[in-house]
Amino acid sequence: MAGRYMVLRPMLFSMITLAIMIATAVESCPTPPAVLHSVIIAACSTEPARSAIGCSMYRFCGDGTLQPAIFPQLCTTWNIASSLCNDDANIVSSLALCNQLRAPYTGDAQFRSCLPPYPINSTSAIKALHLHACDEMEGYPGDPMAGCDTCTDVSCPDPLASLSAGCIGMPMGQCEGLDALCALGASVLCKKNLEDAPMRPPSPPPDQAPISAMKPPAMTSATCMTDSSSMLCTSYEYPLDNITSDLASLCTSMTYMPGCTIRAACQAGNVTGDFCRPMTLLATICVDMPSMGGCKSYVALCKNTSVVQQCRSFPAIPGLPTTAQAKLAVVAGLCAANRTAMTLAVQNLTTVMCAACNQLSCRDYLTPLRSICSISPGLNGCSTYYSWCQTSAAWEVAAAGSISSFCKKEPPPPLPSSPRPSPPQLSTAPPTRSPLLPPPKSAPPTVSPPFKSSPPTASPPAKTPAPTASPPAKSSPPTASPPTKTPAPTASPPTKTPAPTASPPAKSTPPTASPPTKTPLPTASPPAKLPPQSSKAPPLQPPKASSPPPQNKTPSPPPQVKRLRLRHHY
């Protein structure tokens, strides 16, 4: 309940004030006469009353499409008549209604004191405010402010409606009275056209090279302010005193602009570096509100055709939301979110922030964005905040400075993207190791084909057996082949292996005992050469190992021959 009270407190206060005014008027004023709708319709059918505030409110009250509708207490015929009779003198004098209503009162002073007027009671005053705001946009190349085409010096049929349209799209200090009226129950006049605003144009990082401090001639200053496309203006610099004066003028009239919030943070030391350069701040504000009076010089100097280097060296802060974008994110996003799904901490914070920053008034839009979105990034409107932080972080790397007081170093959106690059890194690691293994395996296949072609001839087998033994031996010998030249460990296996190989021939020889005695020797000699050659196959590959095989061939046959002879003796 406390949270809802904080949100409704401004409206409740306004309604209580209105009730007190009405109650006070009732105590000291006679009973107001009944005012028929037909009387109001007749009064609002002719000028100048037709364009008066009271008649405009009567039309708004009868519009059933407005959401939310005008508060009924503001739409009574007595309130409409009171507004008409409290307006400008030319409007009052044109209405016979006001003379009829004044009859029960003792005088004009009592009559006016008993009327419950609206917070704005001068049609000529709101028309002048609106036309002044439109004049500020003279020479601006972009789209004009809403309402400037429907209200001019020549024709302005509905000043209140034109002022409402302009204050929604581009508030420029002309909306204080309208905001007070909205607070009484006509909030639709301040937000009926609230839509998504276009994104701020991208800003390149500032130039690293310092700009020359040489002052141009006086004639160049006058020339560049009127024609910034002249080649004489390349080195022209807008004076620092003028920049400071423009910033003070802009941020005094509209403190809630995001650029002015950054300026205040720079003055407090919370934002540093290139974000705080005066020309950068001026560019940031004037890209947001180019029709402001303080932006006339910047708009003339830094238009699209400008050749002034200063304009390119000091771009606007990238990604920073415009006033319309920030207002949309806070009012239509964060403050309109369903709070039942929020945690208690987010509910309390949102209640406090939205009470101070709402559709009717707000001194700073960036603080609610940062405070709420930093703890609840999923709320509608936080995408504007994180888009700004991500863009400014990229610009922060290229240019010196820090904006960490608004954007943390580890915002929630970048966190989901960090696991994505990690799987490719893990997957790329195995392929780097796998190519190292195939090269040693690729060498044996090239030598293996000769092994199949070698059996027909006796001499090649001496060279070919080396590959046969090489596959098992090359798992270790490629590194250990030079040191393992000792034939002792290799000779022991042959002694054991020929026994199984010789036993089959021993069984096959008995059928041919005497004749095959010479023939088995050559047949036995190849198997006898195979083990020693297989054991010494690795040394055959280098040229130095070509001599050992003949030395081992002579000792190997005698032991086998002796064994055969012994078997014959047996």
N, C-alpha and C positions, 0 to 999 in steps of 0.2 A: 504494500500500500504506500509505503514511503516513497518508493521509486515512481509510482504513478503520480503521486502528489507533486514531486519535483518537476515532472514533465508538464503537468497542468497548472502549476503555480502561476506562471505569467498570465495565462488566460483567466484563471480564477480571480487574480488580482484586478485585472481590467474589468471583469464583469462586476466585481464588488464595487469598484469605483463608479461604474455606470449606474449601479443600483442606488448607491448613496446619492449621486447627483439627481436621480429621478425622485428618490425619497425626499430629498431636501426641497426639490421643486414642488413636490406635492404638498409639503407642509405650508409653504409660503405662497403658493400659487393657486389660483382657482382651478376647478376641474376643467381639463382641456376639452374643447369641443370635439365632437366626432367629425372626422374627415373621411369623406367617401372616396372610394377608388376612382369614381368618375370625375371627381374634382381634380385629383392628381393627374389623371390621364389628360384632362383638358389643359391643365397648367403646363404639362410637358409636351404639348403638341406644337408649341410655337417657340421661336427664339426670343430672347436669349436663354429662357429657362430650359429649353430642350437640351442644351449642352451643359447644364449645371450639374453639380455633384449629386444633388438630391434626385434629379431625374435619371441620372446614370445609375445610381444605386437602385432605383425602382425597376429599371430594366434588368439589372443583375438579379434582383430578388425574384423576378418573374421567369427567369431562365431555369427551367427544370433540368437541364443537362449538366449544370455545374456540380462538380464533386470535389470537396463537400459543398453543400448549399450554404448560402448566407444565413447567419444566425437569425431566427425569426424576429427577435426583439429589435434588430436593426431594420426590419422591413415593414414595421407598422406604418400606417398612413400618417400618424402623428409625427413619427421620426422623419419621414420623408418631407412633410410640410415644414417641420422645424429646420431641416437643412436648407430648404429653399428660402425660407424667410430669414436665415442667418447668413446668407451668401452675400455676394457683392451687391452694391447699391443698385446698379442697373438691373440686376435680376429681381431684387425685391420690389422695386418700383413698378416692374412690368406685370406683377402678379396681383390680381384683385383678391386672391386667396389670403395673402398676408394681412390686408386691411380688415378682412372679416375675422381672422383669428385674433387680431389685436383688440377687438372691441371689448372683451370682458376684462381687460387689464387696465390698471390706472394710468399707465403711460408706456412709452416705448422702452424705457429701461427695464421695467418689470416684465414686459412681454419678452424681451430678449433673454433675460435671466431665467425665465421659466421654460425656455425652449431647450430640449436635449439635443444639441448639435453633434455632428460627427467630429472626430479629431481634426479633420481637414474641412474648413468651412469657407474657402475662397477658391472659386473656380479659376479666376484669373491668376492666382498664385501658383497653382499646380500646372497651369498651362505655361507660365513663364519658366518654371523649373524644367519642364519637359523640353521646351524649345531651346533652352540653354544647353541641355545635354546633347541635343541634336546638333547644335552649332559647334560643339566641341569635336564632332566627327567630320567637320568640313575639311576636305582634302584627303581624307582617309581612303585608300584604294579598295578596301575590303567592303563587305556587305554593311549597309547602314544599320543603326540600332533599330530594333523593332518599335513601331509606333511613330517613327519620324516621317513615314510616308502618309500616315493618316491624320497627322496634326501638324500644320504649318502656320506661318503668320497669316496666310490668306484664308485658310479654312481649317477649323478644328472642331468637328461636330461632337466629339466625345473625349474631352481632355483626360477624364479619369481612366477610361479604357486604354488610351494611348500611353498614359503614364504607367499603368499596370503592365502593359506589354514590354515597355522599355526597362522597367525595374526587374522583370523576370530574366530578360536576356542579358542586360548589361547595366547593373546598378552603378551609378556614378555620383552618388551623394544627393540625388534628387528624390529619394524614396523614403525619407524619414516619416513624413506625414502618412504616407500610404502604409508603412509598416505598423504604425499605431492603429490605423483603421483595421488592418488585418488581424491585429491582436485582439480586437473586440469581438471577432467572430466572422470576419470576411477574409479568412486566410486564402481562399481560392483566388483572390486577386493577386496574391503574391507567388502562387505556385501552379496555376492552372496549365501553364505551358512548359513546365519543367521537363525537359527532354535531355537525352544524352548529348553532350557537347562534343565537337570535333577535337581530335587529339592535337596537342601542340606540335608544330613542325619540328623535325629533328634538328639538333644542334651539333655541329662538328666540334671536336676539341679545340681549345684556343691555340693559336700559333705559339710555338715555343720561342721563336725569335722575338726579342723585344722590339717594340715599335720606336722609331726614331722620335726623339724629343724635340726636334727642330720645329719651331713655330712657323707656320706658313704666313705669307703676307696677309695684311688686313683685307685686301680685296679678295683673296682666296676664301676667307671665312664667309663673306657675304655671298660669293659665287656658289660655294658648296652648299649653303643652306637653301638655295633656290634651285640649283642644278647639280646634284651630287654625281651625275654621270660624266661630268667634265673631267678630262684627264689631269687637270690642274689640282684635283681634289684627292689624288691618290694618297698623299702623305698628310692630309688634313686630319686634325684631331679635335673632337668636340671638347671644349675646355672642362676641366675637372670641376670648377666652381659651378658651371651650368649643370653638370650632371648631378652634383650634390643638391642643388636647388630643385631640380626636377624630381629627384627621389623624395625629398622632404614634402614637396607639394602632393605627390601621388599618394604617399603612405600616410599623410595626415587626413586626407579625405576618405581613403579606403584602406583602413588598416588590415582588413581581413583578406586582402589579396595574398595568395601564396608567396609572391615575390617579396612583399613587405614583411611577411613572417620570416622569410630567410634573412632579410636585411636586419630585422631585430635580433635574430639569433647570431648573426655576424657581429653585431655591436656588443652582444653579451659574451662573445668568445666561444659560443657553442658550435659554430660553423666557421671554418677557416679556409685559407688558401684562395684559389681562383674563383671559388663560389662567391666570394665576398668582394670581388673587384667591382667598383662603382659602375663601370660601363656594362658589365655582365648583369648586374642587378637591374639597371635601367632597361637593358634589352629584354630581360625576363618579364618585367612588368608590362612593357609596351607591346610585346608579342601577345600578352594576355588581354590587355585593354588598350588597344591602339588609338581609340577615340578620345582618351583622356587628354585634358589640356596639357598636362605635364609631358605628354609623349609627342607633341607636335614636332618638336625639333628632331627627335630621334626618328620618327616616321619619315620626315622629309630627308634626313641625312642617310638613312640606311634602307631605302627602298630597294626593290629587286634590281634596278638598273644602276645602283650606286657602285662607284669604284673606290670608295673610301676604305682603306685598309683597316681602319679601326673597327669598322662594323664586322669584318670577318674575323678579326683577332679577338673580339669580345662577344661571342654568341650567347644566346640565352641558355640558362641551365637546362640541360636536356631531360626530358621526361617529367619535369615538374608539372603537376596538373594545373590547368587554368582555374580561374575562380568558378566558372560554371561547372567544370568537371569535379572540383573538390566539393562544391555545394551538392552536386548530385550524389556523390559517393557517401557523404555524411547524412544528408537529410533523407534522400530516397533509398539509400542503401543501409547504412548502419543503424540509424535511428528508427527506420521503419521495419527492421528485422523482427522476427518472432522471438521474443525474449524468453518464452517458456522453454525453448530448447537450449538456452544458454546456461552456463554454470553460474553459480551465485556471484563469483568474482566478476565475471563479464557482465552480468545483469547490473550490478552496482555501478561498475565503471560506465557502462552505456547510459544508465539513468542520469548520472552526474554530468557526463559530457553532453548529452543531448538536451539537457535542461539549459546549459549555457550556450549551445550552438544548435539552432533549429532553423526552421524555414523563415521565421520572422527576423531573427537577429543572430549574428555570430561574429565574434571578434577574431577568431582564428580557426580555419578549417583543417589545417595540417596537424594540429595537436590531437584532436579526436581521431583522425586517421591513424596516426602513429600509435597512440595509446591503446586503442581498441584492437587494431589489426595485428599488433605485435603479440597479443596473447590469444587472439581468436582469428586466425587468418582466413578461415573459411566463410566469413560473413560476406554478404553481398556488399560490394563497394571496396573491398580490400584489394581487388585486382588493380585498381587505380594506384593504390599505395605501393604495391610491390612492383608494378611496372615502372613507376618512377624510381624506386630504389635500385632496381636492376640496371636501368639506363644510366643513372647517375653514378653507380658504382663503376661501370665501364668507363665513363668519362673521368672518374676520379683517379683511375690508374694512369690515364694519359696526361692529366694535369694535376699539379700539386694541390692538395686541399683535402678537407675531411668534412663529411656531412653525416657522420656516424650518430650524432645526437638525434637525428630523425630516422636514419636507416642503419640498422644494426649490421655488423660484419657478416653474420650468418642468418640471413632472412629465411623463413620457412620455404619459399618456392625453390631456391637453388638446391635444397637438400634432396628432394626426390630425383633430381637430375644427376647427382653425383654417383649413385650406384650404376647408372647406365653405362658410363664409359669403363667401369671396372671389369665387367665380363669380357669385353674385347681384349683388355690387357691380359687377363688370365688365359684367354684362348690363344693369344698370339705367342705366349711363352713356350708351349709345347712345340709348335712348329719350328721354333728356332733351334731346339735341341734335336729334333728328329732328323733334320738334314745332315747332322754331323755323323750319324750312324751309317747311313747308306754308303758313303764313299768307300770304307774298307770292304763292305760286302759287294760292291760293284766290281772290284778288281778280280775276285775269283771267277765270276761268270765269264770273264774274257779269256781266262786260261783254261777253264773247264772244257771248252770244245776240243782243243788239241788232245785232251785225255782220251776222248772217244776215238779219235783218228789214229792214235799211237799204237794200239794193240797189234795192227798188222805187221809192223816192223819191230825188231828187237831193240835197235839203237834208240829210237824215240822214246820207248817206255822209260828209259833211264831219265829223260828230262820230264816226261809227262807224269810219272808218279809223284813228282814234287807237288803238283797241284792237288793230287789226291790227298796227300797228307796235309797240304796247306790249310784246307778249311778248318780241321780241328786245331791245327797248330797255330793258325793266325789269330785265334782268339787271344792267345798270350804272346807268341813269339814275336809279333811285330815290334814289340819293345824289348823282349827278352831274348831274341834270336842271337844277337851278338854274344851275350855272356854265356848262353847255353850251347857252347861248342863241344862240351865234354860228351863223348859218345857213350860213356859208361852207363848213365841212366837209360840211354836209348838202346844200348846193346842188351841189357837185361830183358827188356820186353821181347826182343826177337828170339832169345833163347827159349822163352816160354811159348811164344807163338808158333815157331816152326814145328814144335812137337805136335800140336793138333793138326797143322797142315801136312806134316810128314806122315802122320799115322794113316790118313786115307791112302796116300800112295803106297805105303807099306802093305796095305791089304790088297791093293790092286796089282802090285808087282808079283806076288806069289804065282799067279797063273803063268807069267812069263818070267821065270827066275833068272836063267842065265842070259838069254838074249837081251831082255830089256834092261840089264844092269847098266849098259852104257847109255841107253836112251833115257832112263829115268833121271840120269844125272843132268842132262840138259834141261829136262822138264822140271827137275827139282831145283836146278840152279836159278831159273827165273823167280820162283817163289822165294828162293834164298836171297835174291838180289832185291826183291821188293821190300822186305822189312828194313834192311839197312838203308836202301834208297829212300824209303818213306820216312825213316827217322832222320836222314840227312837231307831231306828235300828242301827245307828252308835255306841251308847254306848254298844250294845250287843257284839261287836267284842272284846273290851278289857275285861278282867276278872272282873274288878271293876264295870263295868256297868251292871252286871247280876242281881243285886238286885233291881234297879229302876223299871224294867218292872212290877213285881208283885204289887208294890205300886200303880202304875198308872192304873193297870187293875181294881182294886176295885172301884176307884172313877168314872171311865169312864162308867161302865154299869148303875149305878143308874140314872144319868141324862137322859140317853136314855130310860130307863124303865119308868121313870116318864113322859117323853114326850108321850110315847105310852099310858100310862094310861090316861093322859089328853085327848088324842085324842079319847080314848074309851068313856070318859065321854062326850065329845062333841057329 
